[in-house]
């Protein structure tokens, strides 16, 4: 029997992954956790608990008490937020991962999912169609922690045969929760404002190209990777995955196909330097080859779907 613990279940990815796992495994086989016990509206069978992932004793107790077989570790301080408190962000992002890998090393859990990010790349990495094994010199705390985390994952796999799997996510766009402090968040705020006929001031410049993905595709990618046979998972750092790349200006033009009056103005801040250091597109051919990664949404269908989703929500102000 597979039983999953989602750590960071109240966040942008966790909100949607938790309910998807309930459909895959059954609500009684999913435990959702966050600093404050998350509210799971779509499936009341899911057990919701409070958990500070840095609390090793409570983490271990939850795993044992609820017979957890796999952990989806999503708790982290994201790129823009991490720059404001580097020391704490490094500690949270690194120590939490090690706490979970150690449980897997002991055999208490059988499988781990941990998300990496496009932030592992830096100014010295190829800018376009960045390959799986490109040179990395991240210049943000978030990127440094994700790069180190990838290597820890690979180390635990090679040294202790821990079945840990990871994806390098681009910017993730969905309408079921607000973003959590990332550099690619501009796109989500622009779409949310557009859906409610409100202009948007972008904190990135008009020509800042970045890879993006619909949240549904991200969730599908996690599920597909975790369901793949172990021998199919040939990359134990993290797989590049992507679906579309665009600039704020290109996003504005695409939105205007559905909302002709919508406009983006520009007032860049410290996040511009972060965006400048990241790739504008990723080569995800290894994920496509190894476990048949294939996104559902392209640029246009992504924009249309998210706008429709936001129309059903309240005004962003």
C-alpha positions in Angstrom: 0.0 0.0 0.0 1.4 3.4 -1.0 0.9 6.1 1.6 2.1 9.7 0.8 3.2 12.6 2.9 3.1 16.0 1.2 5.3 18.5 3.0 4.4 22.1 2.1 0.9 21.1 1.1 -0.4 24.6 1.5 1.9 26.1 -1.1 1.5 26.7 -4.8 2.5 23.1 -5.9 1.3 21.4 -2.8 -2.3 22.6 -3.0 -2.8 20.9 -6.4 -0.5 17.9 -5.9 -2.3 16.8 -2.7 -5.7 16.5 -4.2 -4.2 14.8 -7.3 -2.5 12.2 -5.1 -5.8 11.6 -3.4 -7.2 10.7 -6.7 -4.2 8.4 -7.5 -3.9 6.7 -4.1 -7.2 7.4 -2.3 -7.7 10.2 0.2 -7.1 8.0 3.2 -3.6 7.3 1.9 -2.5 10.9 1.7 -1.3 13.1 4.6 -1.0 16.8 4.0 1.3 18.9 6.1 2.6 22.5 6.5 3.6 24.9 9.2 -0.1 25.4 9.7 -2.2 22.4 8.9 -3.4 23.1 5.4 -7.1 23.2 4.4 -7.9 20.6 1.9 -11.3 21.6 0.5 -11.7 19.0 -2.3 -11.1 15.8 -0.4 -12.0 15.7 3.3 -10.6 12.1 3.6 -7.0 13.6 3.5 -5.5 13.9 6.9 -4.1 17.5 7.5 -1.3 18.1 10.0 1.0 20.8 11.1 4.7 20.1 10.6 7.9 22.1 10.7 10.1 20.0 8.5 13.1 21.1 10.5 11.7 19.3 13.5 13.3 15.8 12.9 11.5 14.2 15.8 8.0 15.2 14.7 8.8 14.4 11.1 9.9 10.9 12.0 6.9 10.4 14.2 4.5 11.3 11.4 6.2 8.9 9.0 6.1 6.0 11.5 2.6 6.7 12.9 1.0 7.0 9.5 3.1 4.3 7.8 4.3 6.7 5.1 6.0 5.1 2.1 6.8 8.1 0.0 7.4 11.8 0.7 6.8 14.8 -1.6 9.0 17.5 -0.1 7.8 20.9 -1.4 8.7 23.2 1.5 11.3 25.8 0.6 12.0 29.5 0.5 11.8 30.6 -3.1 14.1 32.8 -5.2 13.0 36.3 -4.5 12.1 35.7 -0.9 15.4 33.8 -0.2 17.5 36.8 -1.1 16.0 38.7 1.8 17.2 36.2 4.4 20.0 34.1 2.9 21.1 32.3 6.1 17.7 31.0 7.1 16.8 30.1 3.5 19.9 28.0 3.1 19.3 26.3 6.4 15.6 25.5 5.6 16.2 24.4 2.0 19.2 22.2 2.8 18.5 20.8 6.3 14.9 19.8 5.5 16.1 17.8 2.5 18.7 16.0 4.5 16.2 15.2 7.2 14.1 13.4 4.6 16.9 11.7 2.8 18.1 10.3 6.1 14.7 8.7 6.8 14.9 7.1 3.4 18.5 6.0 4.1 17.2 4.2 7.2 14.5 2.5 5.2 11.6 4.2 6.8 10.3 5.5 3.4 10.8 4.0 0.0 10.6 6.9 -2.3 11.2 10.7 -2.3 10.2 13.5 -4.6 12.0 16.8 -4.3 11.7 19.7 -6.7 14.7 21.5 -8.2 14.5 24.6 -10.4 15.8 26.4 -13.4 17.6 28.5 -10.8 20.4 26.0 -10.6 21.8 27.6 -13.8 23.6 30.9 -13.7 25.3 33.5 -15.8 27.9 31.0 -17.2 25.2 28.5 -18.3 24.0 28.4 -22.0 21.1 30.9 -22.2 18.9 29.1 -24.8 17.9 25.5 -24.9 20.0 24.9 -21.9 21.0 21.2 -21.9 20.5 18.7 -19.1 24.2 18.7 -18.0 25.0 22.3 -18.6 27.6 24.2 -16.5 26.0 25.6 -13.3 27.1 28.7 -11.4 23.9 29.9 -9.7 24.1 33.3 -8.1 21.1 33.3 -5.8 20.7 31.6 -2.5 17.7 29.6 -3.9 19.7 28.4 -6.9 22.8 27.5 -4.8 20.6 25.5 -2.4 18.9 23.7 -5.3 22.2 22.9 -7.0 23.6 21.5 -3.7 20.3 19.6 -3.2 20.6 17.9 -6.5 24.0 16.7 -5.6 22.8 15.5 -2.2 20.0 13.5 -4.0 22.5 11.9 -6.4 24.9 11.2 -3.5 22.2 9.4 -1.4 21.1 7.4 -4.5 24.7 6.4 -5.3 25.8 5.8 -1.7 22.7 4.4 0.0 20.4 3.5 -2.9 17.8 6.0 -1.9 15.1 6.2 -4.5 14.9 10.0 -4.8 13.5 11.7 -7.9 13.5 15.4 -9.0 12.5 17.8 -11.7 14.0 21.2 -12.6 10.9 23.3 -12.7 10.6 26.5 -14.8 8.1 29.1 -13.7 4.8 27.5 -12.7 1.5 29.1 -13.6 -1.8 28.0 -12.1 -5.0 29.8 -10.8 -5.8 27.7 -7.7 -3.4 29.4 -5.4 -1.3 32.6 -5.2 2.5 32.5 -6.0 5.0 32.1 -3.2 7.7 34.6 -3.9 9.4 33.5 -7.1 11.0 35.5 -9.9 8.7 34.1 -12.5 5.6 35.2 -10.5 5.2 38.3 -12.7 3.4 36.1 -15.3 0.9 34.8 -12.8 0.0 38.2 -11.5 -0.3 39.6 -15.0 -2.7 36.8 -15.9 -4.7 37.3 -12.7 -5.0 41.0 -13.2 -5.9 40.6 -16.9 -8.7 38.2 -15.9 -10.2 41.0 -13.8 -9.6 43.8 -16.3 -6.8 45.4 -14.3 -3.5 46.6 -15.8 -0.3 45.2 -14.4 3.1 46.7 -13.5 5.8 44.1 -14.2 8.9 43.8 -12.0 10.8 42.4 -15.0 11.7 44.2 -18.2 9.6 43.6 -21.3 12.2 41.4 -23.1 13.1 39.1 -20.1 12.5 35.6 -21.6 12.0 32.7 -19.1 10.7 29.1 -19.4 7.2 28.6 -18.0 4.8 25.7 -17.4 1.1 25.2 -16.6 0.7 23.9 -13.0 -1.3 20.9 -14.4 1.7 19.9 -16.5 3.9 20.2 -13.4 1.7 17.9 -11.4 1.4 15.5 -14.3 5.2 15.5 -14.5 5.6 14.7 -10.8 3.1 11.8 -11.0 4.6 10.4 -14.1 8.1 10.5 -12.8 7.1 8.9 -9.5 5.2 6.2 -11.3 8.1 5.4 -13.6 10.1 2.2 -13.0 13.3 2.8 -11.2 15.4 1.7 -14.2 13.7 4.4 -16.3 14.9 7.2 -14.0 18.5 7.6 -15.3 19.1 11.1 -13.9 19.3 11.3 -10.1 20.2 14.9 -9.8 17.1 16.5 -11.5 15.5 16.3 -15.0 15.0 19.5 -17.1 11.4 19.8 -18.0 9.7 22.7 -19.9 6.8 23.5 -22.2 6.9 27.2 -23.2 9.1 30.2 -23.0 8.1 33.8 -23.4 8.8 37.4 -22.3 6.5 39.8 -20.5 5.9 41.6 -23.8 5.0 38.4 -25.5 2.7 37.5 -22.6 1.0 40.9 -23.0 0.3 40.3 -26.7 -1.0 36.8 -26.0 -3.3 38.0 -23.3 -4.6 40.8 -25.6 -6.0 38.1 -27.9 -8.5 37.4 -25.1 -8.4 40.8 -23.3 -7.7 43.5 -25.9 -7.6 46.3 -23.4 -5.0 44.7 -21.1 -1.7 46.5 -20.7 1.6 45.8 -18.9 3.9 48.6 -17.8 7.4 48.1 -16.5 9.2 48.9 -13.3 12.0 46.4 -12.8 13.5 45.7 -9.4 16.1 43.3 -7.8 14.4 40.4 -9.4 15.5 41.5 -12.8 19.1 40.5 -12.0 17.9 37.1 -11.0 16.0 36.6 -14.3 19.0 37.8 -16.3 21.1 34.9 -14.8 18.6 32.2 -15.8 18.0 30.4 -19.1 15.3 31.6 -21.4 14.5 27.9 -22.5 15.4 24.4 -21.5 16.3 21.2 -23.4 14.1 18.5 -21.8 14.9 15.8 -24.3 16.2 13.4 -21.7 13.0 13.5 -19.7 11.0 12.9 -22.9 13.3 9.9 -23.8 13.6 8.3 -20.4 10.0 8.4 -19.1 8.0 9.9 -21.9 7.6 13.4 -20.6 5.1 15.4 -22.8 3.4 18.6 -21.7 -0.3 19.1 -22.4 -0.2 23.0 -22.7 1.6 25.2 -25.1 1.9 29.0 -24.7 -1.5 29.9 -26.1 -3.5 27.2 -24.5 -1.8 27.9 -21.1 -2.8 31.6 -21.2 -6.3 30.8 -22.3 -6.9 28.2 -19.6 -5.4 30.3 -16.7 -7.4 33.4 -17.7 -10.6 31.3 -17.7 -9.6 29.9 -14.3 -9.0 33.3 -12.8 -12.3 34.7 -14.1 -14.0 32.4 -11.5 -12.0 33.9 -8.6 -12.4 37.2 -6.7 -10.9 40.5 -7.8 -7.1 40.5 -7.2 -7.3 43.7 -5.2 
